[in-house]
């Protein structure tokens, strides 16, 4: 009877140990990474630590960002107990302004939580920004001037000085000049103009240099689709 009892206790103990031996994925510092308030036009980056808080080998099978604006690189997918891996994250904020939130899903063989969600948060403020980062030359016809515009807004807390203007593109012109001063909380309408010399896609760039160290260069793409000018006097039969 004692042998049977001892055997039962031993079996129960071994079963308990087996059940307790399992991996556990933990995001060090919590499931949310918050950059806080940032003023940037560049991708945000962070390094997040992933830990195996269990007592059995953890295998991470997949790391999946919710959108193409988020990039991830994991330096180790197999973690022994208490091992830590580094997940490098980049977030391209694009033209977003204000609070943004993206997610990254981490899949593993954690028996309790097979999928962990890492939340990425930031509050984007752009002291110097364009209403749209490009100028579209609508109704662009060969041999005729076409215009497009965007608006530059200054909320940097100080005057913004355009120190130089470079135009890249055949026949490209603009109304903004070197030494232009845009006061704080003011806007400036930037006009791009060009005359296409052939049918097809036209592109150019207005390159502005400023006195702001965080926004020392502002590039504005100028583009349009040039078509042939068919005036009534020379229109083919049936088009007059």
C-alpha angles and dihedrals in degrees: 000000000000090000091052092048092047091048091051093049091048092049091048091049093049091048090050091051091050091049092048094048102090140125121254125196115215129180104218111234095017139293095289128070111195122189089188119207110352133175107206144125092197130083115279117234136198141167115225122190120226115199135193100225092175133086099245133063113284120212119196108208102183144005112199129182117211094227141021091250090074124073127192136189121182115197097202132022100182115064128183118212110300092007117137128212127195121233111199111206131189125186121195105209094192111184094332117135125188129017116352131179130191132173139221120199119213117197123196144147092268099139094210101043110019091175126039122191120216112201118210117201136179139158107221120207120179110194089187116036145151123233085229124000093232144048118230117209100212122195090017110180129178111267096010131101115249126189138200134171149204132182125240113208124198118205097148096116093248141060115286115220121199100218097183141002123209122186118204113188140065110288094348117160136175139189096227114094137191114278092028108152120211110194123225111278090014133116135216124204108224115204122198119198134183143164113220115220096196143023115271142054117341123198137169142150135236105210115198126188118200142186092246111104092208093049102029092146127037116185120197117191116218119197146155144155111253119213133186116271107238107188120191091249092060102026117130118256110287095027098077 
